[in-house]
Amino acid sequence: MLERAFRLLACFEPQTPVRSLTALAAHARLPKATALRLARQLVEQGALERTDAGHYTIGLRLLELASLAPRGHGLRDTALPYLEDLHHATRQHVQLVVREGLDGVLVERLSARDAQPIMYRVGGRIPLNATAPGLVLLAFAPTSVQEEYLAGSRPTEEDENDRHPTGEALRAELAAVRRDRFAVYSRRQWDIPMTGVSAPVLDRHDTIAAVSVVTPSQQIPPTGHIPAVVAVARAITRALAQTAPALSQ
């Protein structure tokens, strides 16, 4: 029952924040009667809400519960003052990303009004091999996670067009990130070259997040943001050392 309920909740995306019962049942691969029963229960608990048209959308109760996640808002609360400093210094996109399985999850993003738009939203997932914070999180992930990712890493047309590292190239890239303790990665977004710089955030001895700055590649040499990003990541690490319990536990 719980697995089916999460399948219903997972039907909602930024492009489709509202769905009809028929759409929910189809996307969750559930009989319509089952989807209706689960949807009604989720509405009663506040996890879903009904629109005036009788469709469904995510409820505020989920936001209340998500705000208690230590690796989400808990980490964000500690990091936010330092992220704001980095944002004011760079006037670009500043991101805080954690790893969830074989993806990164963006838990905070600060963006200047005139910054070039980027595709990743707060709460959204990002690829580990195609972003600077993703490379940092993968480089410092447990060896078992790296090997699982590498085993499933196969070049796609997008990888080839944007030169996303896969296979042995990705393994070498991760080794360089571990050596340097930062990542620089460039890719095209809507035909505009963008460069990200990222550094790891530690809690105790574990890397639990990555801080990054994303800017149009032609605006500043890629190395220009490295000292600031590394300094902010270390400042957040020191701040986390004063909190308990460890967020990585």
Residue pairs with C-beta under 8 A, 6 or more apart in sequence:
1 38
4 28
4 30
4 34
4 38
5 38
5 41
5 42
5 47
7 28
7 29
7 30
8 24
8 28
8 30
8 35
8 38
8 39
8 42
8 48
9 42
9 47
9 48
9 58
9 62
10 28
11 19
11 23
11 24
11 27
11 28
12 19
12 57
12 58
14 121
14 124
16 23
17 57
17 58
18 51
18 55
18 56
18 57
19 27
19 55
19 56
19 57
20 54
20 55
20 56
21 32
21 35
21 36
21 39
21 55
21 56
22 32
24 30
24 35
24 39
24 56
25 31
25 32
25 34
25 35
25 36
28 35
30 38
39 48
39 56
42 48
42 59
43 49
43 50
43 56
43 59
45 59
45 61
46 59
46 60
46 61
46 62
47 58
47 59
47 61
47 62
48 56
48 57
48 58
48 59
49 56
49 57
49 58
49 59
49 60
50 56
51 57
66 72
66 73
67 73
68 74
70 247
71 98
71 107
71 208
71 209
71 247
72 98
72 107
73 107
74 247
75 96
75 98
75 107
75 208
75 209
75 240
75 247
76 96
76 107
76 108
78 236
78 239
78 240
78 243
79 96
79 108
79 201
79 209
79 211
79 236
79 239
80 108
82 211
82 232
82 235
82 236
82 239
83 94
83 96
83 108
83 110
83 211
83 232
84 110
85 232
86 94
86 211
86 213
86 228
86 229
86 232
87 94
87 110
87 112
89 228
90 213
90 215
90 225
90 228
91 112
91 114
91 115
92 111
92 112
92 115
92 213
92 214
92 215
92 225
93 109
93 110
93 111
93 112
93 115
93 118
93 213
93 214
93 215
94 109
94 110
94 111
94 211
94 212
94 213
95 106
95 108
95 109
95 120
95 133
95 196
95 211
95 212
95 213
95 214
96 106
96 107
96 108
96 109
96 201
96 209
96 210
96 211
97 104
97 105
97 106
97 107
97 126
97 131
97 133
97 134
97 137
97 198
97 209
97 210
97 212
98 104
98 105
98 107
98 137
98 208
98 209
98 210
99 105
99 128
99 137
99 138
99 141
99 145
100 125
102 128
102 145
102 148
102 149
102 152
103 125
103 126
103 127
103 128
104 125
104 126
104 127
104 128
104 131
104 133
104 134
104 137
104 210
105 123
105 124
105 125
105 126
106 120
106 121
106 122
106 123
106 124
106 125
106 126
107 122
107 123
107 209
108 122
109 120
109 121
109 122
111 118
115 215
116 189
116 192
116 194
116 215
116 216
117 189
117 190
118 189
118 194
118 214
119 189
119 190
120 126
120 131
126 133
126 134
127 134
127 164
128 134
128 135
128 137
128 138
128 149
129 135
129 138
129 149
129 153
129 159
129 164
129 165
129 166
129 170
130 159
130 162
130 164
130 185
130 187
131 185
131 187
131 196
131 198
131 212
132 183
132 184
132 185
132 196
132 197
132 198
132 210
132 212
132 214
133 183
133 196
133 198
133 210
133 211
133 212
134 210
135 173
135 174
135 177
135 183
135 185
135 198
136 177
136 182
136 183
136 198
136 199
136 200
136 207
136 210
136 212
137 200
137 207
137 209
137 210
138 145
138 146
138 149
138 174
139 146
139 173
139 174
139 175
139 177
139 178
139 183
140 177
140 178
140 200
140 207
141 149
141 207
146 174
150 167
150 170
150 171
153 166
153 167
153 170
154 166
154 167
155 164
155 166
155 167
156 164
158 164
159 166
162 187
162 188
163 187
164 187
165 172
165 173
177 183
181 199
181 200
181 230
182 197
182 198
182 199
182 226
182 229
182 230
183 196
183 197
183 198
183 199
183 210
184 195
184 196
184 197
184 222
184 223
184 226
185 195
185 196
185 198
186 193
186 194
186 195
186 196
186 217
186 222
187 193
187 194
188 194
192 216
193 216
193 217
193 218
194 214
194 215
194 216
194 217
195 214
195 215
195 216
195 217
195 222
196 212
196 213
196 214
197 212
197 213
197 222
197 225
197 226
197 229
198 210
198 211
198 212
198 213
198 229
199 210
199 211
199 212
199 226
199 229
199 230
199 232
199 233
199 234
200 207
200 209
200 210
200 233
201 207
201 208
201 209
201 210
201 211
201 233
201 236
201 237
201 240
202 208
202 237
202 240
203 237
203 240
203 241
203 246
203 247
203 248
204 241
204 246
204 248
206 246
206 248
208 240
208 247
208 248
209 236
210 233
211 229
211 232
211 233
211 236
212 229
213 225
213 228
213 229
215 225
240 247
